[in-house]
C-alpha cells in the first residue's frame, strides 16, 4: 500500500474541492492512503513536493491547482514554471501526477475539475500511481 501526498495550490476553493475529491477517490479506490498539503499557489507546488520527498514518508505525489488566464503575462509564468518544476522532479525519479489545470476561463476549469465530468484530479492521481508502479517495476 502506497502513501500518496496530494499537494494542492489552494487559490480557487470550489475548484480545488472538486480536484481533491477526485484525487482522493482514485487513490483510495486503488487501495492506497493519502494526505493533503495546501500551499498558497501553483508556483509553490514543486517546492512543497521537493521538501516532502526529503521526508521519505510518501511514495508518490499529486500536484493539484487551477490557473485561469487573466489579463497579464502572469498566467504564462505560473503555468509554465509550475509545470517545469514538476517535470524536473519527475526526471529526478519522483512519481508525480500533474493535475494543475491551466484554463482560459472558469467554465473550462469546472468541466476539468468536476469528478462527474473530466475528473482531472482523479486522472492525476492515477498517473502518479502508474508512475510509482513503473518505478517499482524498473527498480
C-alpha positions in Angstrom: 0.0 0.0 0.0 1.4 3.4 -1.0 1.1 6.6 0.9 0.4 9.5 -1.6 0.7 13.2 -0.8 -1.7 15.5 -2.6 -0.2 19.0 -2.8 -2.9 21.5 -3.7 -2.5 25.1 -4.6 -5.5 26.5 -2.8 -6.5 29.5 -4.8 -10.0 28.7 -6.0 -11.6 26.8 -3.2 -14.6 25.5 -5.1 -12.5 24.2 -7.9 -9.9 22.7 -5.6 -12.5 20.9 -3.6 -13.5 19.0 -6.8 -9.9 18.2 -7.8 -9.1 16.9 -4.3 -12.2 14.8 -4.1 -11.4 13.2 -7.5 -7.8 12.5 -6.4 -8.8 11.1 -3.1 -11.4 8.8 -4.6 -8.9 7.5 -7.2 -6.2 6.9 -4.6 -8.4 5.3 -2.0 -10.2 3.3 -4.7 -6.9 1.8 -5.7 -6.3 0.7 -2.1 -3.8 3.4 -1.1 -3.7 6.1 1.6 -3.3 9.8 1.1 -2.7 13.1 2.8 -3.4 16.6 1.6 -0.9 19.5 1.9 -2.1 23.0 1.0 0.2 25.7 -0.5 -0.7 29.3 -1.5 -0.3 28.9 -5.3 0.8 26.8 -8.2 4.4 28.1 -8.1 4.8 26.7 -4.6 3.7 23.1 -5.5 7.0 21.9 -6.9 8.9 23.2 -3.9 6.5 21.6 -1.5 6.8 18.3 -3.3 10.6 18.5 -3.1 10.5 19.2 0.6 8.1 16.4 1.3 10.1 14.0 -0.8 13.0 14.5 1.6 10.9 13.2 4.4 10.7 9.8 2.7 7.1 9.5 4.1 5.5 9.4 0.7 5.6 7.1 -2.2 4.0 9.3 -4.8 2.7 12.8 -5.2 -0.3 14.5 -6.9 0.0 18.2 -7.8 -3.3 20.0 -8.0 -4.4 23.6 -8.6 -6.1 25.9 -11.1 -4.6 28.7 -13.1 -7.1 30.7 -15.1 -5.8 33.1 -17.8 -6.1 36.7 -16.7 -5.2 40.0 -18.4 -1.5 39.8 -17.8 1.5 37.7 -18.6 1.4 36.2 -15.1 -0.7 33.3 -16.3 2.1 32.1 -18.6 4.7 32.4 -15.9 2.7 30.4 -13.4 1.5 27.8 -15.9 5.0 27.2 -17.4 7.1 27.4 -14.3 4.9 25.2 -12.2 4.9 22.6 -15.0 8.7 22.9 -15.4 9.3 22.4 -11.7 7.1 19.3 -11.6 8.8 17.9 -14.7 12.2 18.4 -13.2 11.2 16.5 -10.1 9.8 13.6 -12.2 13.1 13.5 -14.0 14.8 13.1 -10.6 12.7 9.9 -10.1 9.7 11.1 -8.2 6.3 9.6 -9.1 4.1 12.7 -9.7 0.8 13.2 -11.4 0.3 16.7 -12.6 -3.2 17.9 -12.1 -2.6 21.7 -12.2 -5.3 22.9 -14.6 -4.4 25.8 -16.9 -7.6 27.1 -18.5 -8.9 30.1 -20.3 -11.9 30.6 -18.0 -13.8 29.2 -15.0 -16.2 27.1 -17.1 -13.3 25.2 -18.6 -11.9 24.7 -15.1 -15.2 23.4 -13.7 -15.5 20.9 -16.5 -12.0 19.6 -15.9 -12.1 19.7 -12.1 -15.5 18.1 -11.6 -15.2 14.3 -10.8 -18.5 13.8 -12.6 -17.1 15.4 -15.8 -13.4 15.2 -16.8 -12.1 14.4 -13.3 -8.6 15.7 -13.8 -7.8 15.3 -10.1 -8.6 11.6 -10.4 -6.6 11.4 -13.6 -3.6 13.0 -12.0 -3.8 10.6 -9.0 -3.9 7.6 -11.4 -0.9 9.0 -13.3 1.0 9.2 -10.0 0.2 5.6 -9.2 1.1 4.5 -12.7 4.5 6.2 -12.4 5.0 4.6 -8.9 4.2 1.2 -10.4 6.7 1.9 -13.3 9.4 3.0 -10.9 8.9 -0.1 -8.8 8.9 -2.4 -11.8 12.1 -0.9 -13.3 13.7 -0.9 -9.8 
